[in-house]
Amino acid sequence: MPSRRHFLAGLAAASSLPAMGWAAAGSPVYLAAARDPSGDYALFGLDGTGHDIFRIPLPDRGHAAAAHPTAPEAVAFARRPGRFALVIDCEKGQVAHRLDAPEGRHFYGHGAFLQGGAILATSENEIDTGEGRIGLWSRAKGYARIGEIASGGIGPHEIRRWAEDVLVVANGGIRTHPDSGREKLNIGDMRPNLSYVSLSGEVLEQVALPDELHKNSIRHLALAPDGQVAFAMQWQGEPGDGVPLLGLHRRGQSAILAEADLAEQIAMQGYAGSVAFAADGGAVGITSPRGGRLHVFDDNGAFLASHRRADVCGLAPGRGGFVATDGLGGILSLQEATLSRLTTASRAWDNHLVAIDA
């Protein structure tokens, strides 16, 4: 592993790189992966109304993408358990770098930029032990791997930048192995948690679920402007158990587990696919493609509304509320109490709609 001196030198070099800006790629507001009718996969840049700005081919099905905070670059991750990720130059429409998981590791489908975009962090599995790892990659060195830290649990899925040198990690608790594909190997004794981890590897704070919810895998994350974290869960018990699928957390406080009325909770079928805060942080939504539901809560966990849409999954903040995508090509706007269609494309959108914060 590189010395601290080399690590800091890498950060300094990265900060001197010229900023091209997302305007060079057409000023997209969102990124989303999709499958075309031909069966080909691609990463799309979308404007605020859901219309295409660019399309960049992918070699296989994508899952999520990490958008660089200033440069027109996106890191597209293969669906877990994946062995590679692609750094895409969204201005030129081509792959700039390929990230291969080190020997004994695989990616979990998500990543996040730290230190103003100088460092890419990737959620990973240490295959032999099942322990979660966060890989660290230097943009200034052509996305060379410069180290790794522990995730604070097993099965880290989505990771988000909570501060410039702090990640919040959704440790899903599920152990997998590439030889077993997507098979879940430890459901009986899984222990998910939400961890705040510093770039130096210190676990600053950790939130665990009650024992009776130990099968509720913490999967996806959203951050409000004031630092509140929302986490979406996927229940590994019976789909009709109606357990809460949304958690809210503020540093130094206990987590809030939010749920709708029982009929709506059961309709979610134990599965929340994406989570997002509205732009002002006053509302938070979760989606269930299995249940065809979009649930909205306030920032204290009170249930506000349910909206029905087949195969809805991707969710991001939008003007006046949220923007959502579904597997039928739909891009939807949720403003106040109205879910309406923005546009429909001839493609199947994948799980996530990524907002570009530039």
LUMMI-180616 format. One record per residue (C-alpha): residue number from 1; y, x, z; residue in three letters. Coordinates in Angstrom, 3 decimals. Example, Ala and Ser with C-alpha at 12.3 -4.5 7.8 and 13.67 -1.06 7.14 Angstrom:
+-----+----------+----------+----------+-----+
:   k :       py :       px :       pz :   r :
+-----+----------+----------+----------+-----+
:   1 :   -4.500 :   12.300 :    7.800 : ALA :
:   2 :   -1.060 :   13.670 :    7.140 : SER :
+-----+----------+----------+----------+-----+
REM end
This chain:
+-----+----------+----------+----------+-----+
:   k :       py :       px :       pz :   r :
+-----+----------+----------+----------+-----+
:   1 :    0.000 :    0.000 :    0.000 : MET :
:   2 :    3.504 :    1.383 :   -0.815 : PRO :
:   3 :    5.648 :    2.820 :    1.965 : SER :
:   4 :    8.612 :    0.894 :    3.333 : ARG :
:   5 :   10.915 :    3.381 :    1.570 : ARG :
:   6 :    9.368 :    2.608 :   -1.820 : HIS :
:   7 :    9.384 :   -1.098 :   -1.087 : PHE :
:   8 :   13.126 :   -1.105 :   -0.292 : LEU :
:   9 :   13.808 :    1.055 :   -3.328 : ALA :
:  10 :   12.106 :   -1.570 :   -5.450 : GLY :
:  11 :   14.355 :   -4.252 :   -4.009 : LEU :
:  12 :   17.446 :   -2.189 :   -4.739 : ALA :
:  13 :   16.361 :   -1.637 :   -8.321 : ALA :
:  14 :   15.681 :   -5.331 :   -8.788 : ALA :
:  15 :   19.134 :   -6.286 :   -7.551 : SER :
:  16 :   20.697 :   -4.140 :  -10.295 : SER :
:  17 :   18.961 :   -6.017 :  -13.125 : LEU :
:  18 :   21.342 :   -7.964 :  -15.384 : PRO :
:  19 :   21.288 :  -11.737 :  -14.844 : ALA :
:  20 :   20.764 :  -13.606 :  -18.114 : MET :
:  21 :   20.763 :  -17.066 :  -16.599 : GLY :
:  22 :   18.816 :  -20.205 :  -17.442 : TRP :
:  23 :   21.557 :  -21.174 :  -19.923 : ALA :
:  24 :   19.942 :  -18.666 :  -22.302 : ALA :
:  25 :   16.862 :  -20.921 :  -22.372 : ALA :
:  26 :   18.825 :  -24.124 :  -22.946 : GLY :
:  27 :   19.628 :  -24.918 :  -19.292 : SER :
:  28 :   16.442 :  -26.814 :  -18.410 : PRO :
:  29 :   16.444 :  -28.821 :  -15.191 : VAL :
:  30 :   12.659 :  -29.048 :  -14.796 : TYR :
:  31 :    9.469 :  -27.231 :  -15.737 : LEU :
:  32 :    6.139 :  -29.013 :  -16.231 : ALA :
:  33 :    2.747 :  -28.153 :  -17.693 : ALA :
:  34 :    0.943 :  -30.607 :  -19.962 : ALA :
:  35 :   -1.964 :  -31.119 :  -22.359 : ARG :
:  36 :   -1.096 :  -32.123 :  -25.923 : ASP :
:  37 :   -3.158 :  -34.701 :  -27.876 : PRO :
:  38 :   -4.727 :  -31.771 :  -29.737 : SER :
:  39 :   -6.126 :  -30.492 :  -26.444 : GLY :
:  40 :   -3.743 :  -27.528 :  -26.347 : ASP :
:  41 :   -1.833 :  -26.686 :  -23.166 : TYR :
:  42 :    1.832 :  -25.769 :  -22.846 : ALA :
:  43 :    4.684 :  -25.280 :  -20.411 : LEU :
:  44 :    7.715 :  -27.467 :  -21.119 : PHE :
:  45 :   11.322 :  -27.103 :  -20.125 : GLY :
:  46 :   12.973 :  -30.507 :  -19.671 : LEU :
:  47 :   16.536 :  -31.709 :  -19.312 : ASP :
:  48 :   17.671 :  -34.066 :  -16.551 : GLY :
:  49 :   16.561 :  -37.133 :  -18.526 : THR :
:  50 :   13.073 :  -35.766 :  -19.204 : GLY :
:  51 :   13.554 :  -34.728 :  -22.827 : HIS :
:  52 :   12.124 :  -31.469 :  -24.185 : ASP :
:  53 :   14.221 :  -28.328 :  -24.310 : ILE :
:  54 :   11.392 :  -25.911 :  -25.046 : PHE :
:  55 :    7.616 :  -25.773 :  -25.388 : ARG :
:  56 :    5.673 :  -22.566 :  -24.717 : ILE :
:  57 :    1.895 :  -22.471 :  -25.362 : PRO :
:  58 :   -0.479 :  -21.695 :  -22.479 : LEU :
:  59 :   -4.020 :  -20.347 :  -22.927 : PRO :
:  60 :   -5.522 :  -22.864 :  -20.503 : ASP :
:  61 :   -4.658 :  -25.713 :  -18.168 : ARG :
:  62 :   -1.651 :  -24.977 :  -15.966 : GLY :
:  63 :   -1.062 :  -26.181 :  -12.446 : HIS :
:  64 :    2.366 :  -25.274 :  -11.138 : ALA :
:  65 :    5.099 :  -22.858 :  -12.116 : ALA :
:  66 :    7.542 :  -20.770 :  -10.112 : ALA :
:  67 :   11.028 :  -20.638 :  -11.621 : ALA :
:  68 :   13.068 :  -17.487 :  -11.134 : HIS :
:  69 :   16.313 :  -18.381 :   -9.322 : PRO :
:  70 :   18.615 :  -16.800 :  -11.917 : THR :
:  71 :   16.767 :  -15.309 :  -14.916 : ALA :
:  72 :   15.128 :  -17.576 :  -17.526 : PRO :
:  73 :   11.625 :  -16.656 :  -16.359 : GLU :
:  74 :    8.781 :  -18.789 :  -15.084 : ALA :
:  75 :    5.443 :  -17.777 :  -13.638 : VAL :
:  76 :    2.726 :  -20.182 :  -14.778 : ALA :
:  77 :   -0.388 :  -20.310 :  -12.620 : PHE :
:  78 :   -3.868 :  -21.248 :  -13.737 : ALA :
:  79 :   -5.517 :  -24.114 :  -11.918 : ARG :
:  80 :   -7.256 :  -22.867 :   -8.771 : ARG :
:  81 :   -9.354 :  -20.857 :   -8.347 : PRO :
:  82 :   -7.535 :  -18.817 :  -10.992 : GLY :
:  83 :   -7.728 :  -15.103 :  -11.688 : ARG :
:  84 :   -4.477 :  -14.729 :  -13.613 : PHE :
:  85 :   -0.883 :  -15.895 :  -13.865 : ALA :
:  86 :    1.578 :  -15.510 :  -16.744 : LEU :
:  87 :    5.220 :  -14.475 :  -16.512 : VAL :
:  88 :    6.934 :  -16.335 :  -19.327 : ILE :
:  89 :   10.234 :  -15.387 :  -20.920 : ASP :
:  90 :   11.610 :  -18.885 :  -21.460 : CYS :
:  91 :   14.431 :  -17.654 :  -23.691 : GLU :
:  92 :   12.120 :  -15.901 :  -26.171 : LYS :
:  93 :    9.250 :  -18.335 :  -25.670 : GLY :
:  94 :    6.639 :  -15.672 :  -25.051 : GLN :
:  95 :    4.526 :  -14.143 :  -22.324 : VAL :
:  96 :    6.270 :  -11.137 :  -20.810 : ALA :
:  97 :    3.683 :  -10.082 :  -18.235 : HIS :
:  98 :    0.195 :  -11.038 :  -17.100 : ARG :
:  99 :   -0.649 :  -10.915 :  -13.396 : LEU :
: 100 :   -4.320 :  -10.342 :  -12.638 : ASP :
: 101 :   -5.592 :  -11.054 :   -9.153 : ALA :
: 102 :   -6.839 :   -7.849 :   -7.498 : PRO :
: 103 :  -10.540 :   -7.282 :   -7.033 : GLU :
: 104 :  -11.814 :   -9.618 :   -4.359 : GLY :
: 105 :   -8.953 :  -12.108 :   -4.698 : ARG :
: 106 :   -8.153 :  -15.276 :   -6.602 : HIS :
: 107 :   -4.952 :  -17.272 :   -6.942 : PHE :
: 108 :   -4.475 :  -20.754 :   -5.489 : TYR :
: 109 :   -2.088 :  -22.037 :   -8.160 : GLY :
: 110 :    1.363 :  -21.553 :   -6.612 : HIS :
: 111 :    4.008 :  -18.906 :   -6.036 : GLY :
: 112 :    7.595 :  -18.436 :   -4.900 : ALA :
: 113 :   10.408 :  -15.958 :   -5.410 : PHE :
: 114 :   12.014 :  -14.120 :   -2.493 : LEU :
: 115 :   14.920 :  -11.709 :   -2.072 : GLN :
: 116 :   17.016 :  -13.370 :   -4.779 : GLY :
: 117 :   14.160 :  -13.169 :   -7.267 : GLY :
: 118 :   13.276 :   -9.514 :   -6.674 : ALA :
: 119 :    9.866 :  -10.335 :   -5.197 : ILE :
: 120 :    7.279 :  -12.847 :   -6.367 : LEU :
: 121 :    4.898 :  -14.117 :   -3.689 : ALA :
: 122 :    1.541 :  -15.645 :   -4.691 : THR :
: 123 :   -0.930 :  -17.658 :   -2.613 : SER :
: 124 :   -4.386 :  -16.076 :   -2.707 : GLU :
: 125 :   -7.893 :  -16.138 :   -1.261 : ASN :
: 126 :   -9.711 :  -13.074 :    0.087 : GLU :
: 127 :  -13.074 :  -14.007 :   -1.340 : ILE :
: 128 :  -15.371 :  -12.147 :    1.074 : ASP :
: 129 :  -13.783 :  -13.449 :    4.290 : THR :
: 130 :  -12.086 :  -16.659 :    3.103 : GLY :
: 131 :   -8.840 :  -15.594 :    4.753 : GLU :
: 132 :   -5.568 :  -16.495 :    3.093 : GLY :
: 133 :   -3.359 :  -13.804 :    1.638 : ARG :
: 134 :    0.115 :  -13.711 :    0.106 : ILE :
: 135 :    0.404 :  -11.220 :   -2.721 : GLY :
: 136 :    3.750 :   -9.472 :   -3.294 : LEU :
: 137 :    4.867 :   -8.418 :   -6.778 : TRP :
: 138 :    7.987 :   -6.476 :   -7.839 : SER :
: 139 :    9.977 :   -7.873 :  -10.753 : ARG :
: 140 :   11.833 :   -4.567 :  -11.194 : ALA :
: 141 :    8.511 :   -2.801 :  -11.714 : LYS :
: 142 :    7.313 :   -5.220 :  -14.362 : GLY :
: 143 :    5.673 :   -7.490 :  -11.791 : TYR :
: 144 :    3.541 :   -4.705 :  -10.373 : ALA :
: 145 :    1.753 :   -5.575 :   -7.158 : ARG :
: 146 :    3.396 :   -3.835 :   -4.205 : ILE :
: 147 :    1.507 :   -5.268 :   -1.238 : GLY :
: 148 :    0.175 :   -8.329 :    0.531 : GLU :
: 149 :    0.447 :  -10.127 :    3.869 : ILE :
: 150 :   -1.737 :  -12.615 :    5.733 : ALA :
: 151 :   -0.958 :  -16.296 :    5.112 : SER :
: 152 :   -1.730 :  -17.374 :    8.671 : GLY :
: 153 :   -4.807 :  -19.410 :    7.771 : GLY :
: 154 :   -7.464 :  -20.275 :    5.196 : ILE :
: 155 :   -6.831 :  -21.689 :    1.736 : GLY :
: 156 :   -3.064 :  -21.241 :    1.265 : PRO :
: 157 :   -1.991 :  -23.563 :   -1.520 : HIS :
: 158 :    1.726 :  -24.121 :   -2.090 : GLU :
: 159 :    4.217 :  -21.622 :   -0.685 : ILE :
: 160 :    7.986 :  -22.037 :   -0.646 : ARG :
: 161 :   10.918 :  -19.802 :    0.199 : ARG :
: 162 :   12.298 :  -21.040 :    3.527 : TRP :
: 163 :   14.789 :  -18.149 :    3.802 : ALA :
: 164 :   15.250 :  -15.003 :    1.727 : GLU :
: 165 :   12.616 :  -13.146 :    3.747 : ASP :
: 166 :   10.604 :  -16.101 :    5.136 : VAL :
: 167 :    7.935 :  -18.184 :    3.435 : LEU :
: 168 :    6.613 :  -21.536 :    4.551 : VAL :
: 169 :    2.905 :  -21.756 :    3.731 : VAL :
: 170 :    0.629 :  -24.772 :    3.325 : ALA :
: 171 :   -2.667 :  -23.383 :    4.608 : ASN :
: 172 :   -4.994 :  -26.096 :    3.361 : GLY :
: 173 :   -7.904 :  -24.939 :    5.509 : GLY :
: 174 :  -10.459 :  -25.231 :    2.695 : ILE :
: 175 :  -12.542 :  -22.211 :    1.800 : ARG :
: 176 :  -13.578 :  -21.753 :   -1.831 : THR :
: 177 :  -15.406 :  -19.112 :   -3.856 : HIS :
: 178 :  -15.019 :  -18.471 :   -7.603 : PRO :
: 179 :  -18.804 :  -18.490 :   -8.056 : ASP :
: 180 :  -18.783 :  -22.088 :   -6.764 : SER :
: 181 :  -15.881 :  -23.274 :   -8.913 : GLY :
: 182 :  -13.850 :  -25.882 :   -7.030 : ARG :
: 183 :  -16.559 :  -26.650 :   -4.477 : GLU :
: 184 :  -15.255 :  -26.929 :   -0.897 : LYS :
: 185 :  -17.382 :  -24.795 :    1.387 : LEU :
: 186 :  -16.254 :  -25.554 :    4.956 : ASN :
: 187 :  -15.212 :  -29.201 :    5.277 : ILE :
: 188 :  -16.918 :  -29.626 :    8.648 : GLY :
: 189 :  -14.895 :  -26.945 :   10.408 : ASP :
: 190 :  -11.726 :  -26.673 :    8.326 : MET :
: 191 :   -8.460 :  -26.166 :   10.231 : ARG :
: 192 :   -5.314 :  -26.601 :    8.110 : PRO :
: 193 :   -1.910 :  -25.476 :    9.323 : ASN :
: 194 :    1.708 :  -25.070 :    8.282 : LEU :
: 195 :    2.889 :  -21.491 :    8.817 : SER :
: 196 :    6.249 :  -19.750 :    8.613 : TYR :
: 197 :    5.598 :  -16.132 :    7.657 : VAL :
: 198 :    8.066 :  -13.260 :    7.333 : SER :
: 199 :    7.991 :  -10.826 :    4.436 : LEU :
: 200 :    6.783 :   -8.188 :    6.896 : SER :
: 201 :    3.726 :  -10.332 :    7.665 : GLY :
: 202 :    4.699 :  -11.823 :   11.041 : GLU :
: 203 :    3.705 :  -15.447 :   11.666 : VAL :
: 204 :    6.961 :  -16.809 :   13.098 : LEU :
: 205 :    5.803 :  -20.364 :   13.781 : GLU :
: 206 :    2.714 :  -22.421 :   13.126 : GLN :
: 207 :    1.997 :  -26.161 :   13.146 : VAL :
: 208 :   -1.558 :  -27.504 :   13.460 : ALA :
: 209 :   -2.782 :  -31.078 :   13.057 : LEU :
: 210 :   -4.504 :  -33.099 :   15.809 : PRO :
: 211 :   -8.263 :  -32.547 :   16.045 : ASP :
: 212 :   -9.058 :  -35.970 :   14.577 : GLU :
: 213 :   -7.099 :  -34.991 :   11.430 : LEU :
: 214 :   -8.676 :  -31.553 :   10.945 : HIS :
: 215 :   -9.994 :  -32.716 :    7.538 : LYS :
: 216 :   -6.448 :  -33.433 :    6.310 : ASN :
: 217 :   -5.792 :  -30.494 :    4.000 : SER :
: 218 :   -2.104 :  -29.473 :    3.922 : ILE :
: 219 :   -1.473 :  -28.828 :    0.233 : ARG :
: 220 :    2.072 :  -29.222 :   -1.079 : HIS :
: 221 :    5.567 :  -28.599 :    0.224 : LEU :
: 222 :    9.176 :  -29.637 :   -0.253 : ALA :
: 223 :   12.344 :  -28.352 :    1.412 : LEU :
: 224 :   15.467 :  -30.331 :    2.266 : ALA :
: 225 :   18.908 :  -28.688 :    2.052 : PRO :
: 226 :   19.023 :  -28.404 :    5.873 : ASP :
: 227 :   15.670 :  -26.597 :    6.059 : GLY :
: 228 :   13.457 :  -29.547 :    6.974 : GLN :
: 229 :    9.980 :  -29.156 :    5.476 : VAL :
: 230 :    7.858 :  -31.979 :    4.096 : ALA :
: 231 :    4.144 :  -31.402 :    3.596 : PHE :
: 232 :    1.721 :  -33.521 :    1.592 : ALA :
: 233 :   -1.932 :  -33.754 :    2.599 : MET :
: 234 :   -5.288 :  -34.557 :    0.990 : GLN :
: 235 :   -7.904 :  -36.150 :    3.222 : TRP :
: 236 :  -11.435 :  -34.753 :    2.953 : GLN :
: 237 :  -13.057 :  -37.729 :    4.707 : GLY :
: 238 :  -13.578 :  -41.229 :    3.329 : GLU :
: 239 :  -10.796 :  -42.278 :    0.894 : PRO :
: 240 :  -10.354 :  -45.630 :    2.641 : GLY :
: 241 :   -9.697 :  -44.174 :    6.090 : ASP :
: 242 :   -5.953 :  -44.696 :    5.636 : GLY :
: 243 :   -4.828 :  -41.517 :    7.397 : VAL :
: 244 :   -1.222 :  -40.243 :    7.143 : PRO :
: 245 :   -0.608 :  -38.097 :    4.072 : LEU :
: 246 :    2.974 :  -36.954 :    4.750 : LEU :
: 247 :    4.231 :  -34.635 :    7.460 : GLY :
: 248 :    7.807 :  -33.647 :    8.314 : LEU :
: 249 :    8.750 :  -30.565 :   10.304 : HIS :
: 250 :   11.825 :  -28.804 :   11.596 : ARG :
: 251 :   11.565 :  -25.314 :   13.066 : ARG :
: 252 :   11.121 :  -25.425 :   16.818 : GLY :
: 253 :   10.092 :  -29.102 :   16.911 : GLN :
: 254 :    6.855 :  -31.062 :   16.719 : SER :
: 255 :    5.742 :  -32.366 :   13.349 : ALA :
: 256 :    6.159 :  -36.038 :   12.423 : ILE :
: 257 :    3.211 :  -37.665 :   10.650 : LEU :
: 258 :    4.520 :  -40.490 :    8.484 : ALA :
: 259 :    2.549 :  -43.410 :    7.081 : GLU :
: 260 :    3.060 :  -46.707 :    5.305 : ALA :
: 261 :    1.566 :  -50.039 :    6.380 : ASP :
: 262 :   -2.249 :  -49.988 :    6.440 : LEU :
: 263 :   -2.848 :  -51.665 :    3.063 : ALA :
: 264 :   -0.528 :  -49.243 :    1.278 : GLU :
: 265 :   -1.932 :  -46.292 :    3.186 : GLN :
: 266 :   -5.465 :  -47.196 :    2.116 : ILE :
: 267 :   -4.263 :  -47.664 :   -1.477 : ALA :
: 268 :   -3.299 :  -43.963 :   -1.584 : MET :
: 269 :   -7.047 :  -43.171 :   -1.442 : GLN :
: 270 :   -6.526 :  -40.231 :    0.882 : GLY :
: 271 :   -4.698 :  -38.175 :   -1.727 : TYR :
: 272 :   -1.073 :  -37.049 :   -2.024 : ALA :
: 273 :   -0.577 :  -35.028 :   -5.196 : GLY :
: 274 :    3.079 :  -33.984 :   -4.925 : SER :
: 275 :    5.983 :  -34.228 :   -2.509 : VAL :
: 276 :    9.755 :  -33.952 :   -2.972 : ALA :
: 277 :   12.982 :  -34.587 :   -1.123 : PHE :
: 278 :   15.841 :  -36.406 :   -2.791 : ALA :
: 279 :   18.695 :  -34.042 :   -3.537 : ALA :
: 280 :   20.631 :  -34.961 :   -0.374 : ASP :
: 281 :   17.528 :  -34.649 :    1.838 : GLY :
: 282 :   17.839 :  -38.208 :    3.122 : GLY :
: 283 :   14.607 :  -39.464 :    1.562 : ALA :
: 284 :   11.238 :  -37.938 :    0.785 : VAL :
: 285 :    8.548 :  -39.133 :   -1.611 : GLY :
: 286 :    4.834 :  -38.511 :   -2.100 : ILE :
: 287 :    2.664 :  -39.500 :   -5.050 : THR :
: 288 :   -0.990 :  -40.451 :   -5.451 : SER :
: 289 :   -2.425 :  -40.315 :   -8.977 : PRO :
: 290 :   -5.687 :  -41.700 :   -7.595 : ARG :
: 291 :   -3.974 :  -44.681 :   -6.021 : GLY :
: 292 :   -1.236 :  -45.114 :   -8.617 : GLY :
: 293 :    1.407 :  -45.091 :   -5.887 : ARG :
: 294 :    4.746 :  -43.458 :   -5.136 : LEU :
: 295 :    5.705 :  -43.842 :   -1.475 : HIS :
: 296 :    9.230 :  -43.216 :   -0.169 : VAL :
: 297 :   10.198 :  -42.475 :    3.448 : PHE :
: 298 :   13.423 :  -41.535 :    5.188 : ASP :
: 299 :   13.855 :  -38.080 :    6.703 : ASP :
: 300 :   12.659 :  -39.350 :   10.094 : ASN :
: 301 :    9.367 :  -40.594 :    8.642 : GLY :
: 302 :   10.162 :  -44.313 :    8.413 : ALA :
: 303 :    8.461 :  -45.995 :    5.444 : PHE :
: 304 :   10.960 :  -47.356 :    2.909 : LEU :
: 305 :    9.147 :  -48.450 :   -0.242 : ALA :
: 306 :    6.048 :  -48.319 :   -2.434 : SER :
: 307 :    6.144 :  -48.161 :   -6.234 : HIS :
: 308 :    3.137 :  -48.625 :   -8.510 : ARG :
: 309 :    2.538 :  -46.414 :  -11.534 : ARG :
: 310 :   -0.833 :  -45.413 :  -12.977 : ALA :
: 311 :   -1.695 :  -41.711 :  -12.618 : ASP :
: 312 :    1.716 :  -40.762 :  -11.199 : VAL :
: 313 :    1.778 :  -37.271 :   -9.700 : CYS :
: 314 :    4.671 :  -34.915 :  -10.540 : GLY :
: 315 :    7.757 :  -35.472 :   -8.374 : LEU :
: 316 :   11.137 :  -33.752 :   -8.077 : ALA :
: 317 :   14.681 :  -34.592 :   -6.993 : PRO :
: 318 :   16.694 :  -36.435 :   -9.623 : GLY :
: 319 :   20.119 :  -37.954 :  -10.031 : ARG :
: 320 :   20.416 :  -40.635 :   -7.364 : GLY :
: 321 :   16.828 :  -40.231 :   -6.167 : GLY :
: 322 :   13.703 :  -38.828 :   -7.816 : PHE :
: 323 :   12.131 :  -38.034 :  -11.177 : VAL :
: 324 :    8.355 :  -38.446 :  -11.566 : ALA :
: 325 :    5.749 :  -37.722 :  -14.240 : THR :
: 326 :    2.357 :  -39.247 :  -14.935 : ASP :
: 327 :   -0.802 :  -38.367 :  -16.811 : GLY :
: 328 :    0.028 :  -40.862 :  -19.559 : LEU :
: 329 :    3.123 :  -38.967 :  -20.743 : GLY :
: 330 :    5.645 :  -40.987 :  -18.784 : GLY :
: 331 :    8.768 :  -39.544 :  -17.197 : ILE :
: 332 :   10.281 :  -41.913 :  -14.655 : LEU :
: 333 :   13.476 :  -42.262 :  -12.670 : SER :
: 334 :   13.540 :  -43.696 :   -9.166 : LEU :
: 335 :   17.046 :  -44.693 :   -8.116 : GLN :
: 336 :   17.567 :  -46.824 :   -5.030 : GLU :
: 337 :   14.734 :  -49.392 :   -5.264 : ALA :
: 338 :   14.148 :  -49.259 :   -9.030 : THR :
: 339 :   11.464 :  -47.233 :  -10.823 : LEU :
: 340 :   12.294 :  -47.098 :  -14.524 : SER :
: 341 :   11.152 :  -45.173 :  -17.582 : ARG :
: 342 :   13.285 :  -42.293 :  -18.825 : LEU :
: 343 :   11.034 :  -41.357 :  -21.729 : THR :
: 344 :    7.404 :  -41.166 :  -22.808 : THR :
: 345 :    5.894 :  -38.133 :  -24.527 : ALA :
: 346 :    2.587 :  -37.884 :  -26.372 : SER :
: 347 :    0.998 :  -35.633 :  -23.768 : ARG :
: 348 :   -0.670 :  -35.716 :  -20.356 : ALA :
: 349 :    1.555 :  -34.210 :  -17.684 : TRP :
: 350 :   -0.203 :  -32.085 :  -15.107 : ASP :
: 351 :    0.203 :  -32.299 :  -11.332 : ASN :
: 352 :    3.679 :  -30.925 :  -10.726 : HIS :
: 353 :    7.273 :  -31.272 :  -11.859 : LEU :
: 354 :    9.203 :  -28.144 :  -10.825 : VAL :
: 355 :   12.957 :  -28.375 :  -10.317 : ALA :
: 356 :   14.937 :  -25.303 :  -11.372 : ILE :
: 357 :   17.450 :  -24.533 :   -8.648 : ASP :
: 358 :   19.703 :  -22.324 :  -10.761 : ALA :
+-----+----------+----------+----------+-----+
REM end
